[in-house]
Amino acid sequence: MAVYGSASVNGFLHAEGRKFVNGKGEEVILEGFGTGNWQNPEGFMCGSPIPLHATIAGYEQKVAKPLPWDRKRTMNQVLIDLAGEDYAHTFWPRWEKNHLGEGDIKAMSEIGLNSVRLVLNAASFLREEPGMQWIEEGFTYLDQIIDWCEQYKVYAILDLHAAPGGQSALACDAGYDTRPRMFYEKESWDRAVALWEKLARRYCKRWIVGGYELLNEPLSSPLDLDILPRLGEFYDTVIAKIRKFDKKHMFFLEGAFYSTDCSLFDHEFDPGYHNWAITFHKYGFSPEKKDLYPYLEKSVEWDVPVWLGEGGAGRDENCVFLNIAKDYGIGFNFWCWKSALHDGQARIVGHKLPKNWDKVQGYILGGGDRPTYKEAAKIFDELLENLKFEKCITNFDWIRQYRREAPFEVAAVGYDNTPGSFCPHWDFGNLLNFRPEDHTKLVFDNNLPHPVLTGHLKLNARPGGPRIKNPNEDPLQALLLELSAGEHAEYTVRKAVKGTELVIEGRSAGGAEITVSCNGEELGTVKLGRSQKKMKVTAAVAIPEGCFEKIRLTVTKGTAQLKKLYFTVE
């Protein structure tokens, strides 16, 4: 039975207790990416010269006007100013078709993803005009995307990222300002409910649609938390309407404040069907299970699954955290699949900006010469062409790292979370308070400056400025796993290909021997030479080709302090 990849995509996805299961009743752990910038572009990922921190500065105000090119609404105004209204009218359908096409969905499937979070903007389906003026072209292209998802076996989760009027108080809701007007304006509320009813009626029989994510990051400003009951009311209203004709699809529900607050989940949201999941977002997480606690607590209380619907951290953090999350059936969705290249580099899929983009940026900042209408149209046409998947630069190494597919590396303190994967014997914690509940002995790497403890780590913090992350504050860099004779730790390798070898980095004051085994079968023994401080590496041990292997390191002689494991491929 496959819980990952296209083999897990089979029939309606639904909740069964705290697990996601497919139409055959088999568990599914969702892995995918969000299609940010597709229907709902955000300027900081689409070539804006204005940095993200400046974009979010206005969120502390009850109402603040958006900045140029920070969301689709203001991007459209720049298009009108530079290329004219007729050009702007034709630009967005071309943007959507080039930004997300068959090549993108096929690539997702080929690299082993089993889901995609389709970021929807209400303005792509419902004109911002009096009455309900539906845009059939928007639905037709969504039909095409969903058809490709079925062809390549990728669950499509419909995510209303930008509701009528805006629901988040963030640029990502494409609203008029920083007020979540959908909750304050009856007209916007009614239009959002009507849109969900329209979408559900259209796709109620499509099993490849994995579910309905009713709102993205609702009420994310702390200034709007006083109307939190309205969010629960919206979910109750929409679910009741959809259940009149759609009995199959599940619902993905997010709490307030950047989808981190769980206080909303205080009742059964899908009475009679119990087919919903708690969705949370997490960026820059600590790679340990304590960051999952609030969501696991609610998962147990309501007996529903949990999904990390948006987020991510560094490569090393992802490698450890997501391996822990899967132990609880928690899948993930990273942000985001495609964006503009940053310093010429692609995070996952990156598109180039036009060669004369600086002229557009100059206008966005103010004071720059405005290009002619013809020149601007040429620049924007080049941008549209660059969006196509076959014109993009891809970087899938990042995906292999967090999925633990060789070649990859993992910090020794990122050992598996499951019972029996490590030896608990230490009752005194560690300097960075990392995974203290495991009772493993984690020692500080004395090659790094000793952290200053004054309630919290402050070494090299800049007064009045942003906090600087230092290696000596990062447990994956600063801590070593200490194992004495007879003690062990295990690490999951999701996929080892032919030629995979393991090299261990660490040190030992008196020298140590380590036996390496795979799924209980001994592979060989390696030695760590004597060293009080300097890190050394062991000889390589061949890892057999296979999937979901448990690599166990058992110290048979001496005491070893392990820093990192490298799974290389010759």
PyMOL commands that set and color helices and strands:
alter all, ss='L'
color gray80, all
select helices_A, chain A and resi 6-8+43-45+52-60+72-83+85-99+102-110+122-124+136-152+171-173+181-183+186-203+222-242+289-302+315-328+357-365+373-386+389-391+397-403+412-414+436-438+471-473+475-478
alter helices_A, ss='H'
color red, helices_A
select strands_A, chain A and resi 14-16+19-21+31-34+115-121+155-162+209-213+251-254+276-283+306-312+331-334+338-340+349-351+393-394+408-411+442-444+479-484+488-496+500-507+512-518+521-528+536-537+541-542+546-557+559-569
alter strands_A, ss='S'
color yellow, strands_A
deselect
rebuild
show_as cartoon
